Amino acid sequence: MSRRKKRKLLVPEARAGLDRLQTEMMNRELGMNATNTNDVKVEVANQLGISLDSYNPDIRAEDAGKIGGAMGGKLVREMIRMSMERLAKKH
């Protein structure tokens, strides 16, 4: 089975901004005060009933997908919402 390559950002310098947006968005949603995405991942994992430290090489792919999917899906929805809002302001 082949591994999926990590998706690269079109603008690599945007990584810090995306991480900050994701952390802020998940903090609002979860009512927490995390300072980085790793803390958010641990909290999301706990809510899903998945045991996760900040580094866990033994995590199952299915569990990693649940954590990443929960976080990534919300980030994409938020970015779409923000884009639609900006487009509406321009017209």
Backbone hydrogen bonds, N-H to C=O, Kabsch-Sander energy under -0.5 kcal/mol:
donor,donor_aa,acceptor,acceptor_aa,energy
14,A,11,V,-2.6
15,R,12,P,-1.7
18,L,14,A,-2.6
19,D,15,R,-2.7
20,R,16,A,-2.3
21,L,17,G,-2.5
22,Q,18,L,-2.7
23,T,19,D,-2.4
24,E,20,R,-2.6
25,M,21,L,-2.7
26,M,22,Q,-2.5
27,N,23,T,-2.3
28,R,24,E,-2.1
29,E,25,M,-2.3
30,L,26,M,-2.9
31,G,27,N,-1.5
32,M,27,N,-1.5
40,V,36,N,-1.4
41,K,37,T,-2.6
42,V,38,N,-2.1
43,E,39,D,-2.0
44,V,40,V,-2.8
45,A,41,K,-2.7
46,N,42,V,-2.3
47,Q,43,E,-2.2
48,L,44,V,-1.6
49,G,46,N,-1.1
50,I,45,A,-3.2
52,L,50,I,-0.6
59,I,56,N,-1.3
64,A,60,R,-2.5
65,G,61,A,-2.4
66,K,62,E,-1.8
67,I,63,D,-2.1
68,G,64,A,-2.8
69,G,65,G,-2.6
70,A,66,K,-1.9
71,M,67,I,-2.0
72,G,68,G,-3.4
73,G,69,G,-2.2
74,K,70,A,-1.0
75,L,71,M,-1.9
76,V,72,G,-2.5
77,R,73,G,-2.3
78,E,74,K,-2.2
79,M,75,L,-2.4
80,I,76,V,-2.3
81,R,77,R,-2.4
82,M,78,E,-2.5
83,S,79,M,-2.2
84,M,80,I,-2.7
85,E,81,R,-2.2
86,R,82,M,-2.2
87,L,83,S,-2.4
88,A,84,M,-2.3
89,K,85,E,-1.7
90,K,86,R,-1.4
91,H,87,L,-1.1
